[in-house]
Amino acid sequence: MRQDAKRNRELILAAAEAVFGAHGAGGSTEEVARRAGVGIATVFRHFPTKEALVEAALLRHFDHLAARAADLADDPDPTTAWRALIRAMIETGATKVTLAAALTNTTGTDTDTGTSIPASAAAASDRLKTAVDGVLRRARQHGAVRAEVTIEEVYLLIRALAQAAATMPTDPDTLDRAIDVVLTGLARPVS
């Protein structure tokens, strides 16, 4: 793929994540094109259907979080890495929930929300969960997280805040404080 085509594809996906993440299936491909600074024909050259565009935006979402988790797995401070990852997942969770809900061609299951999503997105969700579990294990080993905390409990908490933020307007400061409550609850008590 040519450089300009790659750049356009990335601009389109970033715009699609914003548009469909905020408006779900009610978002328009025209708005995606406008935000990306490309013509509607360029959008459809890359993604022949709106469904394909939403699915690609969801895959991008999972892949970006998995890459962030992989980067944080090597952070010299496991506590800071853990907190940054959980914060990123919760802060972007409403977008993910809305993107997943906008899809109708579903054959897999999102390990985070338990909702039906395309098989490609389910596989990306599984890769993300594995990466998050690696950061969790390292944080537990360094005493940043309670020893008994599992990835399932972490995902339940992320899911709760993500779905709440997706279904009702949430002030960013309120969400920030809620994330702090979750992180404090997961932290190993200081003796």
ZAPAVEX-654503 format. One record per residue (C-alpha): residue number from 1; x, y, z; residue in three letters. Coordinates in steps of 0.2 Angstrom, whole numbers, plus 2048, in hexadecimal, padded with zeros to 3 digits. Each point is the difference from the previous one (the first is absolute). Layout:
N
<NUM; <X; Y; Z>; "Ala"> ...
***
This chain:
191
<1; <800; 800; 800>; "Met"> <2; <807; 811; 7FC>; "Arg"> <3; <804; 80C; 80E>; "Gln"> <4; <7F2; 80C; 7FC>; "Asp"> <5; <7F4; 7F2; 800>; "Ala"> <6; <806; 7FA; 811>; "Lys"> <7; <7FF; 811; 807>; "Arg"> <8; <7EE; 802; 7F9>; "Asn"> <9; <7FB; 7EF; 807>; "Arg"> <10; <807; 805; 812>; "Glu"> <11; <7F7; 811; 7FF>; "Leu"> <12; <7F0; 7F7; 7FB>; "Ile"> <13; <802; 7F3; 80E>; "Leu"> <14; <803; 80E; 80D>; "Ala"> <15; <7F1; 80A; 7FA>; "Ala"> <16; <7F5; 7F0; 800>; "Ala"> <17; <805; 7FC; 812>; "Glu"> <18; <7FB; 811; 805>; "Ala"> <19; <7F0; 801; 7F6>; "Val"> <20; <7F9; 7EF; 803>; "Phe"> <21; <807; 7FF; 811>; "Gly"> <22; <7F6; 80F; 805>; "Ala"> <23; <7F0; 7FD; 7F5>; "His"> <24; <800; 7ED; 7FD>; "Gly"> <25; <7F7; 7FA; 7F1>; "Ala"> <26; <7F8; 812; 7FE>; "Gly"> <27; <811; 807; 7FB>; "Gly"> <28; <802; 804; 7EE>; "Ser"> <29; <80E; 7FB; 7F4>; "Thr"> <30; <7FF; 812; 7F9>; "Glu"> <31; <805; 807; 811>; "Glu"> <32; <80E; 7F3; 801>; "Val"> <33; <806; 807; 7EF>; "Ala"> <34; <7FE; 812; 805>; "Arg"> <35; <80A; 7FD; 810>; "Arg"> <36; <80E; 7F6; 7F7>; "Ala"> <37; <801; 80E; 7F3>; "Gly"> <38; <7FD; 7F4; 7F2>; "Val"> <39; <7F2; 7FD; 7F3>; "Gly"> <40; <7F2; 7F3; 803>; "Ile"> <41; <806; 7F6; 7F1>; "Ala"> <42; <811; 7FE; 809>; "Thr"> <43; <7F7; 7FA; 810>; "Val"> <44; <7F7; 7F3; 7F5>; "Phe"> <45; <810; 7FB; 7F6>; "Arg"> <46; <808; 7FB; 811>; "His"> <47; <7F0; 7F9; 808>; "Phe"> <48; <7F2; 7FA; 7F4>; "Pro"> <49; <7F2; 801; 80D>; "Thr"> <50; <7FC; 809; 810>; "Lys"> <51; <801; 7F0; 80A>; "Glu"> <52; <812; 7FC; 7F9>; "Ala"> <53; <805; 812; 806>; "Leu"> <54; <7F9; 7FE; 811>; "Val"> <55; <808; 7EF; 802>; "Glu"> <56; <811; 807; 7FA>; "Ala"> <57; <7FE; 80E; 80D>; "Ala"> <58; <7FC; 7F3; 80E>; "Leu"> <59; <80F; 7F6; 7FB>; "Leu"> <60; <80B; 810; 800>; "Arg"> <61; <7FA; 803; 811>; "His"> <62; <805; 7EF; 807>; "Phe"> <63; <810; 800; 7F7>; "Asp"> <64; <805; 812; 807>; "His"> <65; <7FC; 7FA; 812>; "Leu"> <66; <80A; 7F0; 7FD>; "Ala"> <67; <80F; 80A; 7FA>; "Ala"> <68; <7FE; 80B; 80F>; "Arg"> <69; <800; 7F1; 80C>; "Ala"> <70; <80F; 7F9; 7F7>; "Ala"> <71; <809; 810; 802>; "Asp"> <72; <7FB; 801; 812>; "Leu"> <73; <805; 7EE; 804>; "Ala"> <74; <812; 806; 7FE>; "Asp"> <75; <7FE; 810; 80B>; "Asp"> <76; <80D; 800; 80E>; "Pro"> <77; <7F2; 805; 80C>; "Asp"> <78; <7F3; 7F2; 800>; "Pro"> <79; <7F4; 80B; 80B>; "Thr"> <80; <800; 80F; 7F5>; "Thr"> <81; <7FE; 7F4; 7F1>; "Ala"> <82; <7F1; 7F7; 807>; "Trp"> <83; <7F7; 810; 805>; "Arg"> <84; <803; 808; 7EF>; "Ala"> <85; <7FA; 7F0; 7F7>; "Leu"> <86; <7F0; 7FF; 80B>; "Ile"> <87; <7FD; 812; 7FE>; "Arg"> <88; <802; 7FF; 7ED>; "Ala"> <89; <7F4; 7F1; 7FE>; "Met"> <90; <7F2; 808; 80B>; "Ile"> <91; <802; 812; 7F8>; "Glu"> <92; <7FE; 7F8; 7EE>; "Thr"> <93; <7F4; 7F2; 806>; "Gly"> <94; <7F0; 80A; 7FB>; "Ala"> <95; <806; 802; 7EE>; "Thr"> <96; <804; 7ED; 7FF>; "Lys"> <97; <7EE; 7FC; 807>; "Val"> <98; <7F8; 80B; 7F4>; "Thr"> <99; <80A; 7FA; 7F1>; "Leu"> <100; <7FC; 7EE; 805>; "Ala"> <101; <7EE; 803; 801>; "Ala"> <102; <800; 808; 7EF>; "Ala"> <103; <805; 7F0; 7F8>; "Leu"> <104; <7F3; 7F4; 7F9>; "Thr"> <105; <80B; 7F2; 7F8>; "Asn"> <106; <805; 7F7; 810>; "Thr"> <107; <808; 7EF; 801>; "Thr"> <108; <80B; 802; 810>; "Gly"> <109; <800; 806; 811>; "Thr"> <110; <809; 80F; 808>; "Asp"> <111; <809; 7F9; 810>; "Thr"> <112; <7FE; 811; 808>; "Asp"> <113; <7ED; 803; 7FE>; "Thr"> <114; <7FA; 7EF; 7FB>; "Gly"> <115; <7F7; 808; 7F1>; "Thr"> <116; <7FF; 7F8; 7EF>; "Ser"> <117; <80D; 807; 7F4>; "Ile"> <118; <808; 7FB; 7F0>; "Pro"> <119; <80D; 7F2; 801>; "Ala"> <120; <80E; 80B; 7FC>; "Ser"> <121; <7FB; 80C; 80E>; "Ala"> <122; <7FE; 7F2; 80C>; "Ala"> <123; <812; 7FA; 7FC>; "Ala"> <124; <807; 812; 802>; "Ala"> <125; <7F6; 801; 811>; "Ser"> <126; <808; 7EF; 805>; "Asp"> <127; <812; 807; 7FC>; "Arg"> <128; <7FC; 810; 80A>; "Leu"> <129; <7FA; 7F6; 80F>; "Lys"> <130; <810; 7F5; 7FF>; "Thr"> <131; <80B; 810; 800>; "Ala"> <132; <7F6; 808; 80E>; "Val"> <133; <802; 7F0; 80A>; "Asp"> <134; <813; 801; 7FE>; "Gly"> <135; <801; 812; 807>; "Val"> <136; <7F4; 7FA; 80E>; "Leu"> <137; <80C; 7F1; 805>; "Arg"> <138; <80F; 80C; 800>; "Arg"> <139; <7F6; 80C; 80B>; "Ala"> <140; <7FB; 7F2; 80C>; "Arg"> <141; <812; 7FA; 801>; "Gln"> <142; <806; 811; 805>; "His"> <143; <7F3; 803; 80D>; "Gly"> <144; <7F6; 80D; 7F6>; "Ala"> <145; <7F0; 7F5; 7FF>; "Val"> <146; <7F8; 7F5; 80D>; "Arg"> <147; <807; 7EE; 7FE>; "Ala"> <148; <7EE; 7F9; 7FE>; "Glu"> <149; <7FB; 80B; 7F2>; "Val"> <150; <7FD; 7F7; 7EF>; "Thr"> <151; <7FE; 807; 7EF>; "Ile"> <152; <7ED; 7FB; 800>; "Glu"> <153; <7FD; 80C; 80F>; "Glu"> <154; <80A; 80E; 7F8>; "Val"> <155; <7F6; 7FE; 7F0>; "Tyr"> <156; <7F0; 800; 809>; "Leu"> <157; <804; 810; 808>; "Leu"> <158; <806; 808; 7EF>; "Ile"> <159; <7F0; 7FA; 7F8>; "Arg"> <160; <7F5; 807; 80E>; "Ala"> <161; <808; 812; 7FE>; "Leu"> <162; <801; 7FF; 7ED>; "Ala"> <163; <7ED; 7FB; 7FE>; "Gln"> <164; <7FB; 80D; 80C>; "Ala"> <165; <809; 80D; 7F7>; "Ala"> <166; <7F9; 7FA; 7EF>; "Ala"> <167; <7EE; 801; 806>; "Thr"> <168; <800; 810; 80A>; "Met"> <169; <809; 810; 7FF>; "Pro"> <170; <80F; 800; 80C>; "Thr"> <171; <809; 80F; 805>; "Asp"> <172; <813; 7FD; 7FD>; "Pro"> <173; <804; 804; 812>; "Asp"> <174; <7F4; 7F4; 806>; "Thr"> <175; <807; 7F2; 7F5>; "Leu"> <176; <811; 805; 806>; "Asp"> <177; <7FB; 7FE; 812>; "Arg"> <178; <7F7; 7F0; 7FD>; "Ala"> <179; <810; 7F9; 7F8>; "Ile"> <180; <80A; 805; 80F>; "Asp"> <181; <7F4; 7F6; 80B>; "Val"> <182; <802; 7F1; 7F5>; "Val"> <183; <813; 801; 800>; "Leu"> <184; <800; 803; 813>; "Thr"> <185; <7F5; 7F0; 803>; "Gly"> <186; <80B; 7F6; 7F5>; "Leu"> <187; <810; 806; 809>; "Ala"> <188; <809; 7F5; 80D>; "Arg"> <189; <7FC; 808; 811>; "Pro"> <190; <80F; 808; 808>; "Val"> <191; <805; 7F7; 810>; "Ser"> 
***
